Amino acid sequence: MFGKKSAIDLATTWVEVVFIILLIVGLLLSITAANVYLNFIIIFLCGLLFGRLLYQERFNLKLAFYLVVFGFLVGYVIGSYYTNKLLVIFLFVVGITASYYAHLKKLIE
């Protein structure tokens, strides 16, 4: 009925699919946060999570990882309407950096 050309090839488009999914997850996560301070805590914890993923994949990182992380951050920033956008980005980067160096120095496993 349908040819192979109508199917989505996830082997080649998985980055775009995960980008959109994490953009929506970030958007929904920031919209459902009760207040500004909870938004800051959530984005910092998400930064810690992505810092751990960055540490685990540090030897075979590709552009796809950065695109997926960027998708989540864009979704979160769009959804955090009442918060300071620069502070959200700053806390995300601080979370990634803190987690990466804590794993690198073997403070946590």
C-alpha positions as CSV (number, residue, x, y, z in Angstrom):
1,M,0.0,0.0,0.0
2,F,2.6,2.5,1.0
3,G,6.1,2.6,-0.5
4,K,9.3,3.0,1.4
5,K,9.5,6.6,0.5
6,S,6.5,7.5,2.7
7,A,8.0,6.1,5.9
8,I,10.1,8.1,8.2
9,D,13.6,6.7,8.5
10,L,14.5,7.0,12.2
11,A,18.0,5.9,11.5
12,T,18.7,9.2,9.8
13,T,16.2,11.6,11.4
14,W,16.5,10.5,15.1
15,V,18.2,13.8,16.0
16,E,15.3,15.9,14.8
17,V,12.8,13.7,16.5
18,V,14.6,13.7,19.8
19,F,15.1,17.5,19.4
20,I,11.4,18.1,19.0
21,I,10.5,15.7,21.9
22,L,12.9,17.4,24.3
23,L,11.8,20.8,23.2
24,I,8.2,19.9,24.1
25,V,9.4,18.3,27.4
26,G,11.3,21.4,28.3
27,L,8.4,23.6,27.4
28,L,5.9,21.5,29.5
29,L,8.3,21.2,32.4
30,S,8.8,25.0,32.6
31,I,5.2,25.8,32.2
32,T,4.1,23.4,35.0
33,A,6.6,24.8,37.5
34,A,4.7,26.5,40.3
35,N,6.9,29.6,40.7
36,V,10.1,31.2,39.6
37,Y,12.4,29.6,42.2
38,L,11.1,26.2,41.3
39,N,12.0,27.0,37.7
40,F,15.5,27.8,38.7
41,I,15.9,24.6,40.7
42,I,14.5,22.5,37.9
43,I,16.8,23.9,35.2
44,F,19.8,23.5,37.5
45,L,19.0,19.9,38.1
46,C,18.5,19.3,34.4
47,G,21.9,20.9,33.9
48,L,23.3,18.4,36.3
49,L,21.7,15.6,34.4
50,F,23.0,16.8,31.1
51,G,26.5,17.2,32.6
52,R,26.5,13.6,33.6
53,L,25.5,12.6,30.1
54,L,28.2,14.8,28.7
55,Y,30.8,13.1,31.0
56,Q,29.6,9.6,30.0
57,E,29.7,10.4,26.2
58,R,32.9,12.6,26.3
59,F,34.9,10.3,24.1
60,N,32.4,9.9,21.3
61,L,30.5,13.2,21.3
62,K,28.9,14.3,18.1
63,L,26.9,17.4,17.1
64,A,23.7,15.4,17.7
65,F,24.2,15.5,21.5
66,Y,24.6,19.3,21.5
67,L,21.5,19.7,19.3
68,V,19.4,17.6,21.6
69,V,20.6,19.6,24.7
70,F,20.0,22.8,22.8
71,G,16.5,21.6,22.0
72,F,15.7,21.0,25.6
73,L,17.1,24.4,26.6
74,V,15.2,26.3,23.9
75,G,11.9,24.6,25.0
76,Y,12.6,25.4,28.6
77,V,13.4,29.1,27.9
78,I,10.3,29.5,25.8
79,G,8.2,28.1,28.5
80,S,9.7,30.1,31.3
81,Y,7.7,33.2,30.6
82,Y,8.0,35.0,33.9
83,T,11.6,34.2,34.7
84,N,14.9,35.8,33.7
85,K,16.0,34.0,30.5
86,L,19.7,34.7,31.0
87,L,19.6,33.4,34.5
88,V,17.9,30.2,33.3
89,I,20.6,29.7,30.7
90,F,23.3,30.6,33.2
91,L,22.0,28.1,35.8
92,F,21.8,25.4,33.1
93,V,25.4,25.9,32.1
94,V,26.5,26.0,35.7
95,G,24.7,22.7,36.3
96,I,26.4,21.1,33.3
97,T,29.8,22.4,34.3
98,A,29.5,21.4,38.0
99,S,28.3,17.9,37.2
100,Y,30.9,17.3,34.5
101,Y,33.8,18.4,36.7
102,A,32.4,16.5,39.7
103,H,32.4,13.3,37.6
104,L,35.8,14.1,36.1
105,K,37.4,14.5,39.6
106,K,35.6,11.3,40.7
107,L,33.7,13.2,43.5
108,I,30.6,11.3,42.3
109,E,30.1,8.2,40.1
